[in-house]
């Protein structure tokens, strides 16, 4: 879904705004949940199978964030592993097609038979948000999210508003 599409302007945005204000009036945490869920729907609108990629990324990063805030490690293992996972995820989805295509073009042969990997919408955004959250949490620049809704909102809300 693109911001200038009729689906976004005439359906998604009005429904999201209405749902947010109704939920927020009843309970503020529900308003945040509506925006977080709407952001996830926005990301996976083009292909619902991408929910798996986003979901696994969010759960893995949440587990490491939880470990960082509970264990307060002296080493940087709990920092390096999620950063490597996120960078690996980004490299796989953004650059695998490029490098295999480059190898095949340079060699003049089809050394590797590959199918185009579908690039998830916003993968760079939520990957870099995850990395920045983990690093800031490790360096104690931010307070850990008290609830998983705050964490989900931080990572998925697009466009990101920083207060």
N, C-alpha and C positions, 0 to 999 in steps of 0.2 A: 504494500500500500504506500502510495506516495502522498506527500502533504498537499499536492495540488490536484489530486484525483477527486472525482465526484463522490466516490464512496467515502473518502475521508471527510470532505467538506460537508456533505449533505447527510451522512449517516453517522459515521464513527465519532466525529467531533461533537455534534449536538447530543448524542446519546451519552457520551462520556462526561460532558460538562453537566448535563442534567443529573446523571447518576452520582457524580461527585458531590454536587451541592446538596442533593437529598441525603446521601449517606453521611456527609460531613455535618449536616445539621443535626442528624440523629446522634452520631458518635464520630468524633474526629478521626479516630483510628480506622474507621470504615471508609472514610473519604480517601485516606492514604492507600488503603487496600484497593479501592476502585481504580485509582490512578495506576497503581502497580500492575494490577491485572490487565488494565487497558493497554499499558505499555507492552506487556508480554504478548497480548493479542496483536498489537501493531507489528511487533517483530515477526511473529509467526504467520501472519495473514497470507503471505505469498505461498508458503508451504508449511503445513501443520507438522510435517515430520521434523522440521527444524526445532520444534518444541523440545525434542530430546536433547539436541545440542545445547540449547539455552538452559534447560532444566538440569542437565548433568553439570554444566559449568557453574550454575548457581549453587547447587548442592555441595559440590566439591569445595568451592571457595568459601561457602558458609561453614563447612566443617573445619577448614584451616583457620578461618577467622575465629571460630569458637575455641579451637585449640590454642591459638595465640593469646586470646584474652584470658583463658582459664589457666594455662600452664606457665605463661610468661617465661619462655625459654631464654637461656643465656646464649645459646648458639643460634645460627640463622637457618637451620634446617627447615623449620616451619615457614620460613619466608621464601627460601629458594625453590622448594618443591611446587608451591602453587604458582609462582612466577613462571617456572619452566613449563608447567602444564598449560598455562594460559598462552604463553608464547608458542608452544607446540600446536595448540589449537588454532591459533591465528596463522601460523606458517602452513599448516595442513590445508586449511580452507582457502587461504588467499594465494598461496604460492606453489602448490603442488602442480596445478595445471600449467603454470608458467614454466617451471623448471623442466617438467617432462616434455612439454612442447618445444622448449629451447634445445634440449638434448636431441630430440628427434629432428629438428630443423638443422642443427649444426652437423649432425652425422649424416643427414640425407636419407635416413632409414627410420622405420618405426621400431626402434629398439624396445620401447615400452608401449604396450597397448593400454590406453587409458580412456576412461570416459570422463567427460567434464564433470568436475565436482561443483555442485551448486553452491554458490556463495551466499551464506545466510545474511539477511539484511541486518545491519547494525553490529556485525560480529566484532569489528574493530572497536566500536563504542563500548560494548559491554565487556570486552576483554580488557581494554585499557582501564575501564572503571574498576574492574575486579583487581587488577594489578595495583592501581593506586590505593584502593581501599586496604588491601593486605599490607602494603608498604607503610601507609600512614598508621595503620593499627600497630604494626610492629614497632615503629618509631615513636609511638604514643602521641602522635600529633592530633588524633581524633579520639573521641570516646567511642567505645564499641557500641554497636547498635543494641539497644535493650531488647528489641523484639525482631523476629525474622521479617516482619512486615517493613520495618525501617530499613533493614538490609536490602530486601527486594526492591523497595522504592528507590534507594540510593543507586543500585546497580542498573535498574531497568528504566527509570523515568527518562523519557526522551521528549523534548530536549531537556537536558540537565539544568536544573536551577540550583545554584549554589547560594546559600544564605550567608 
